């Protein structure tokens, strides 16, 4: 029993290292400076509102203000509480009669506020001020806020209110206007890293820099979350904490493998990307965490592309700095934007979806086949373009030589210019393959052939044709929200066909989409087939049977032969 009595109660790091002075607050310099000046100049507000995310020091700051205002040994030249007098100790131990701390999450009603109002008229028992600290004040009911309004506007001189909240938008503006508001910011990664390293040193814990970086990233600017994760890591690994231990503890995916996964996606290597995704999942990484890490990496690559100096930031793990910088050099900003949008949409789908693993694979495939990265076709086209440039250069050199001869042999400059233009036109015509499009269906099919799946789907299902002629079409696209849709279509079709196309938006809704045309055509064929004697007899002999769709067997056979031929070629 004596041994048990001698053992001190264990305190978690978040409580053990809670700031006892304003100088101990991490990353809140603006708040500290304003409060310091207010206390030193005796310009103390009757009500303070502290807002910000969880774990950044709102309640701690409120207690420090209460300690400072009621401290018996504080000098007029300092705002720091002594921490030794009875008011300071009693506030720290939550037993001060004049500092009432209330949790609005559990006491939300108007009756709870009336208790405060009734208590206000009595002067402090042992201290200079009677201070009410209300945590999560946004949880108060509407009637409770209304009951507090008059008292909050004109409180007695011995009363101070300090409110803390994570949801400032839920507080009535009439309450906010009666308070002096402070927005506490997320703690910068650099400051949080230094703080956690200092705590680890005091606890005599050896922890890798990359492990600290993972904890800081997971804490997301919250000091309390960072200390809690460090506490958990110490319990898990005792005195020596490695990167792998943090990865396993947090259920994170290996950042190196996430980089490999992204690189496979950018290269369009679907089998390799799916293999890496499977390995990550089999190793215990959560699907949501994998895509969360992918989002973070795409954002990081974008940052390092905009600000290459991040490569030298020692607070970022070396692996991420090197690989991120390498990938940023090879990827266009527009591609990063597309990948981010598809990833973010997929991440939202995963949060409310089922069959997460299969869904994750489909999102990866969606990324690969929407990304305009290098592919065999692109490499072939690039090779052809290089050869064409060489031919053009040689032909242009011949034309230059011909021009110089013709100018020396004739005085008619207009005739020379005309002949040169004809020669250049012949060169371009022979080198650039032209595609003739004679129907809107052929126009839409070209987007399918060029692997623009999303645009093809919009054109087939949602676009209604008003008029068509080669080089110019009028369409109705009210259901498509993308304002750049027509511009994108015109740019691509002009590039593929070698001529300028005009895509005009029409307000008329009289046309039909190809999907609607095909549905109507299919119904006509079904009705025609129903009148066939043989089909009619079959339907009559099988009651309840209907014709759902009609497929040309010859086309199916051709597609199967084409698929088999492609497989034989691959083999």
GIFEN-V54292 format. One record per residue. N is the residue number from 1. RES is the residue in three letters. SS is DSSP state (alpha for helix, beta for strand, coil for the rest). BURIAL is 1 if it has 16 or more other C-alpha atoms within 10 Angstrom, else 0. Layout:
BEGIN
N/RES/SS/BURIAL  N/RES/SS/BURIAL
END
This chain:
BEGIN
1/UNK/coil/0  2/UNK/alpha/0  3/UNK/alpha/0  4/UNK/alpha/0  5/UNK/alpha/0  6/UNK/alpha/0  7/UNK/coil/0  8/UNK/coil/0  9/UNK/coil/0  10/UNK/coil/0  11/UNK/coil/0  12/UNK/coil/0  13/UNK/alpha/1  14/UNK/alpha/1  15/UNK/alpha/0  16/UNK/alpha/0  17/UNK/coil/0  18/UNK/coil/0  19/UNK/coil/1  20/UNK/coil/1  21/UNK/coil/1  22/UNK/alpha/1  23/UNK/alpha/0  24/UNK/alpha/0  25/UNK/coil/1  26/UNK/coil/1  27/UNK/coil/1  28/UNK/coil/1  29/UNK/alpha/0  30/UNK/alpha/0  31/UNK/alpha/1  32/UNK/alpha/1  33/UNK/alpha/0  34/UNK/alpha/0  35/UNK/alpha/1  36/UNK/alpha/1  37/UNK/alpha/0  38/UNK/alpha/0  39/UNK/alpha/1  40/UNK/alpha/0  41/UNK/coil/0  42/UNK/coil/0  43/UNK/coil/0  44/UNK/coil/0  45/UNK/coil/0  46/UNK/coil/1  47/UNK/beta/1  48/UNK/beta/1  49/UNK/beta/1  50/UNK/beta/1  51/UNK/beta/1  52/UNK/coil/1  53/UNK/coil/1  54/UNK/coil/1  55/UNK/coil/1  56/UNK/coil/1  57/UNK/coil/1  58/UNK/alpha/1  59/UNK/alpha/1  60/UNK/alpha/1  61/UNK/alpha/1  62/UNK/alpha/1  63/UNK/alpha/1  64/UNK/alpha/1  65/UNK/alpha/1  66/UNK/alpha/1  67/UNK/alpha/1  68/UNK/alpha/1  69/UNK/alpha/1  70/UNK/alpha/1  71/UNK/coil/1  72/UNK/coil/1  73/UNK/coil/1  74/UNK/coil/1  75/UNK/coil/0  76/UNK/coil/0  77/UNK/coil/0  78/UNK/coil/0  79/UNK/coil/1  80/UNK/coil/1  81/UNK/coil/1  82/UNK/coil/1  83/UNK/coil/1  84/UNK/coil/0  85/UNK/coil/0  86/UNK/alpha/1  87/UNK/alpha/1  88/UNK/alpha/1  89/UNK/alpha/1  90/UNK/alpha/1  91/UNK/alpha/1  92/UNK/alpha/1  93/UNK/coil/0  94/UNK/coil/0  95/UNK/coil/0  96/UNK/coil/1  97/UNK/coil/1  98/UNK/coil/1  99/UNK/beta/1  100/UNK/beta/1  101/UNK/beta/1  102/UNK/beta/1  103/UNK/beta/0  104/UNK/coil/1  105/UNK/coil/0  106/UNK/coil/0  107/UNK/coil/1  108/UNK/coil/1  109/UNK/coil/1  110/UNK/alpha/1  111/UNK/alpha/0  112/UNK/alpha/0  113/UNK/alpha/1  114/UNK/alpha/0  115/UNK/alpha/0  116/UNK/alpha/0  117/UNK/alpha/1  118/UNK/alpha/0  119/UNK/alpha/0  120/UNK/alpha/1  121/UNK/coil/0  122/UNK/coil/0  123/UNK/coil/1  124/UNK/coil/1  125/UNK/coil/0  126/UNK/coil/0  127/UNK/coil/1  128/UNK/coil/1  129/UNK/coil/1  130/UNK/beta/1  131/UNK/beta/1  132/UNK/beta/1  133/UNK/beta/1  134/UNK/beta/1  135/UNK/beta/1  136/UNK/coil/1  137/UNK/alpha/1  138/UNK/alpha/1  139/UNK/alpha/1  140/UNK/coil/1  141/UNK/coil/1  142/UNK/alpha/0  143/UNK/alpha/0  144/UNK/alpha/1  145/UNK/alpha/1  146/UNK/alpha/1  147/UNK/alpha/1  148/UNK/alpha/1  149/UNK/alpha/0  150/UNK/alpha/0  151/UNK/alpha/0  152/UNK/alpha/1  153/UNK/alpha/0  154/UNK/coil/0  155/UNK/coil/1  156/UNK/coil/0  157/UNK/coil/0  158/UNK/coil/1  159/UNK/beta/1  160/UNK/beta/1  161/UNK/beta/1  162/UNK/beta/1  163/UNK/beta/1  164/UNK/beta/1  165/UNK/beta/1  166/UNK/coil/1  167/UNK/coil/0  168/UNK/alpha/1  169/UNK/alpha/0  170/UNK/alpha/0  171/UNK/coil/1  172/UNK/coil/0  173/UNK/alpha/0  174/UNK/alpha/0  175/UNK/alpha/1  176/UNK/alpha/0  177/UNK/coil/0  178/UNK/coil/1  179/UNK/coil/1  180/UNK/beta/0  181/UNK/beta/1  182/UNK/beta/1  183/UNK/beta/0  184/UNK/coil/1  185/UNK/coil/1  186/UNK/coil/1  187/UNK/coil/1  188/UNK/coil/1  189/UNK/alpha/1  190/UNK/alpha/0  191/UNK/alpha/0  192/UNK/alpha/1  193/UNK/alpha/1  194/UNK/alpha/0  195/UNK/alpha/1  196/UNK/alpha/1  197/UNK/alpha/1  198/UNK/alpha/0  199/UNK/alpha/1  200/UNK/alpha/1  201/UNK/alpha/0  202/UNK/alpha/0  203/UNK/coil/0  204/UNK/coil/0  205/UNK/coil/1  206/UNK/beta/0  207/UNK/beta/1  208/UNK/coil/0  209/UNK/alpha/1  210/UNK/alpha/1  211/UNK/alpha/1  212/UNK/alpha/1  213/UNK/alpha/1  214/UNK/alpha/1  215/UNK/alpha/1  216/UNK/alpha/1  217/UNK/alpha/1  218/UNK/alpha/0  219/UNK/alpha/1  220/UNK/coil/1  221/UNK/coil/1  222/UNK/coil/1  223/UNK/alpha/1  224/UNK/alpha/1  225/UNK/alpha/1  226/UNK/alpha/1  227/UNK/alpha/1  228/UNK/alpha/1  229/UNK/alpha/1  230/UNK/alpha/1  231/UNK/alpha/1  232/UNK/alpha/1  233/UNK/alpha/1  234/UNK/alpha/1  235/UNK/alpha/0  236/UNK/alpha/0  237/UNK/alpha/0  238/UNK/coil/0  239/UNK/coil/0  240/UNK/beta/0  241/UNK/beta/1  242/UNK/coil/1  243/UNK/alpha/1  244/UNK/alpha/0  245/UNK/alpha/0  246/UNK/alpha/1  247/UNK/alpha/1  248/UNK/alpha/0  249/UNK/alpha/0  250/UNK/alpha/1  251/UNK/coil/0  252/UNK/coil/1  253/UNK/coil/1  254/UNK/coil/1  255/UNK/alpha/1  256/UNK/alpha/0  257/UNK/alpha/0  258/UNK/alpha/1  259/UNK/alpha/1  260/UNK/alpha/1  261/UNK/alpha/1  262/UNK/alpha/1  263/UNK/alpha/1  264/UNK/alpha/1  265/UNK/alpha/1  266/UNK/alpha/1  267/UNK/alpha/1  268/UNK/coil/1  269/UNK/coil/1  270/UNK/alpha/1  271/UNK/alpha/0  272/UNK/alpha/1  273/UNK/alpha/1  274/UNK/alpha/1  275/UNK/alpha/0  276/UNK/alpha/1  277/UNK/alpha/1  278/UNK/alpha/1  279/UNK/alpha/0  280/UNK/alpha/1  281/UNK/alpha/0  282/UNK/alpha/0  283/UNK/coil/0  284/UNK/coil/0  285/UNK/coil/1  286/UNK/coil/1  287/UNK/alpha/1  288/UNK/alpha/1  289/UNK/alpha/0  290/UNK/alpha/1  291/UNK/alpha/1  292/UNK/alpha/1  293/UNK/alpha/1  294/UNK/alpha/1  295/UNK/alpha/1  296/UNK/alpha/0  297/UNK/alpha/1  298/UNK/alpha/1  299/UNK/alpha/0  300/UNK/alpha/1  301/UNK/alpha/1  302/UNK/alpha/1  303/UNK/alpha/1  304/UNK/alpha/1  305/UNK/alpha/1  306/UNK/alpha/0  307/UNK/coil/0  308/UNK/alpha/1  309/UNK/alpha/0  310/UNK/alpha/1  311/UNK/alpha/1  312/UNK/alpha/0  313/UNK/coil/0  314/UNK/coil/0  315/UNK/coil/1  316/UNK/coil/1  317/UNK/coil/1  318/UNK/alpha/0  319/UNK/alpha/0  320/UNK/alpha/1  321/UNK/alpha/1  322/UNK/alpha/0  323/UNK/alpha/1  324/UNK/alpha/1  325/UNK/alpha/1  326/UNK/alpha/0  327/UNK/alpha/1  328/UNK/alpha/1  329/UNK/alpha/0  330/UNK/alpha/0  331/UNK/coil/0  332/UNK/coil/0  333/UNK/alpha/0  334/UNK/alpha/0  335/UNK/alpha/0  336/UNK/alpha/1  337/UNK/alpha/0  338/UNK/alpha/0  339/UNK/alpha/1  340/UNK/alpha/1  341/UNK/alpha/0  342/UNK/alpha/1  343/UNK/alpha/1  344/UNK/alpha/1  345/UNK/alpha/0  346/UNK/alpha/1  347/UNK/alpha/1  348/UNK/alpha/0  349/UNK/alpha/0  350/UNK/alpha/1  351/UNK/alpha/0  352/UNK/coil/0  353/UNK/coil/0  354/UNK/coil/0  355/UNK/coil/0  356/UNK/alpha/1  357/UNK/alpha/1  358/UNK/alpha/0  359/UNK/alpha/1  360/UNK/alpha/1  361/UNK/alpha/1  362/UNK/alpha/0  363/UNK/alpha/1  364/UNK/alpha/1  365/UNK/alpha/1  366/UNK/alpha/1  367/UNK/alpha/1  368/UNK/alpha/1  369/UNK/alpha/1  370/UNK/alpha/1  371/UNK/coil/1  372/UNK/coil/1  373/UNK/coil/0  374/UNK/coil/0  375/UNK/coil/0  376/UNK/alpha/0  377/UNK/alpha/0  378/UNK/alpha/0  379/UNK/alpha/0  380/UNK/alpha/0  381/UNK/alpha/0  382/UNK/alpha/0  383/UNK/alpha/0  384/UNK/alpha/0  385/UNK/alpha/0  386/UNK/alpha/0  387/UNK/alpha/0  388/UNK/alpha/1  389/UNK/alpha/0  390/UNK/alpha/0  391/UNK/alpha/0  392/UNK/alpha/1  393/UNK/alpha/0  394/UNK/alpha/0  395/UNK/alpha/0  396/UNK/alpha/1  397/UNK/alpha/0  398/UNK/alpha/0  399/UNK/alpha/1  400/UNK/alpha/0  401/UNK/alpha/0  402/UNK/alpha/0  403/UNK/alpha/1  404/UNK/alpha/0  405/UNK/alpha/0  406/UNK/alpha/1  407/UNK/alpha/0  408/UNK/alpha/0  409/UNK/alpha/0  410/UNK/coil/0  411/UNK/coil/0  412/UNK/coil/0  413/UNK/alpha/0  414/UNK/alpha/0  415/UNK/alpha/0  416/UNK/alpha/1  417/UNK/alpha/0  418/UNK/alpha/0  419/UNK/alpha/0  420/UNK/alpha/1  421/UNK/alpha/0  422/UNK/alpha/0  423/UNK/alpha/0  424/UNK/alpha/0  425/UNK/alpha/0  426/UNK/alpha/0  427/UNK/alpha/1  428/UNK/alpha/0  429/UNK/alpha/0  430/UNK/alpha/0  431/UNK/alpha/0  432/UNK/coil/0  433/UNK/coil/0  434/UNK/coil/0  435/UNK/coil/0  436/UNK/coil/0  437/UNK/coil/0  438/UNK/coil/0  439/UNK/coil/0  440/UNK/alpha/1  441/UNK/alpha/0  442/UNK/alpha/0  443/UNK/alpha/1  444/UNK/alpha/1  445/UNK/alpha/0  446/UNK/alpha/1  447/UNK/alpha/1  448/UNK/alpha/0  449/UNK/alpha/0  450/UNK/coil/0  451/UNK/coil/0  452/UNK/coil/1  453/UNK/alpha/0  454/UNK/alpha/0  455/UNK/alpha/0  456/UNK/alpha/1  457/UNK/alpha/0  458/UNK/alpha/1  459/UNK/alpha/1  460/UNK/alpha/1  461/UNK/alpha/0  462/UNK/coil/1  463/UNK/coil/1  464/UNK/beta/1  465/UNK/beta/1  466/UNK/beta/1  467/UNK/beta/0  468/UNK/beta/0  469/UNK/beta/0  470/UNK/coil/0  471/UNK/coil/1  472/UNK/beta/0  473/UNK/beta/1  474/UNK/beta/1  475/UNK/beta/1  476/UNK/beta/1  477/UNK/coil/1  478/UNK/coil/0  479/UNK/coil/0  480/UNK/coil/0  481/UNK/coil/0  482/UNK/coil/0  483/UNK/coil/0  484/UNK/coil/0  485/UNK/alpha/0  486/UNK/alpha/0  487/UNK/alpha/0  488/UNK/alpha/0  489/UNK/alpha/1  490/UNK/alpha/1  491/UNK/alpha/0  492/UNK/alpha/1  493/UNK/alpha/1  494/UNK/alpha/0  495/UNK/alpha/0  496/UNK/alpha/1  497/UNK/alpha/1  498/UNK/coil/0  499/UNK/coil/0  500/UNK/coil/1  501/UNK/coil/1  502/UNK/beta/1  503/UNK/beta/1  504/UNK/beta/0  505/UNK/beta/0  506/UNK/coil/1  507/UNK/coil/0  508/UNK/coil/0  509/UNK/coil/0  510/UNK/coil/0  511/UNK/coil/0  512/UNK/coil/1  513/UNK/coil/1  514/UNK/alpha/1  515/UNK/alpha/1  516/UNK/alpha/0  517/UNK/alpha/0  518/UNK/alpha/0  519/UNK/alpha/0  520/UNK/alpha/0  521/UNK/alpha/0  522/UNK/alpha/1  523/UNK/alpha/1  524/UNK/alpha/0  525/UNK/alpha/0  526/UNK/alpha/1  527/UNK/alpha/0  528/UNK/alpha/0  529/UNK/alpha/0  530/UNK/alpha/1  531/UNK/coil/0  532/UNK/coil/0  533/UNK/alpha/0  534/UNK/alpha/0  535/UNK/alpha/0  536/UNK/alpha/0  537/UNK/alpha/0  538/UNK/alpha/0  539/UNK/alpha/0  540/UNK/alpha/0  541/UNK/alpha/0  542/UNK/coil/0  543/UNK/coil/0  544/UNK/coil/0  545/UNK/coil/0  546/UNK/coil/0  547/UNK/coil/0  548/UNK/coil/0  549/UNK/coil/0  550/UNK/coil/0  551/UNK/coil/0  552/UNK/coil/0  553/UNK/alpha/0  554/UNK/alpha/0  555/UNK/alpha/0  556/UNK/alpha/0  557/UNK/alpha/0  558/UNK/alpha/0  559/UNK/alpha/0  560/UNK/alpha/0  561/UNK/alpha/0  562/UNK/alpha/0  563/UNK/alpha/0  564/UNK/alpha/0  565/UNK/alpha/0  566/UNK/alpha/0  567/UNK/alpha/0  568/UNK/alpha/0  569/UNK/alpha/0  570/UNK/alpha/0  571/UNK/coil/0
END
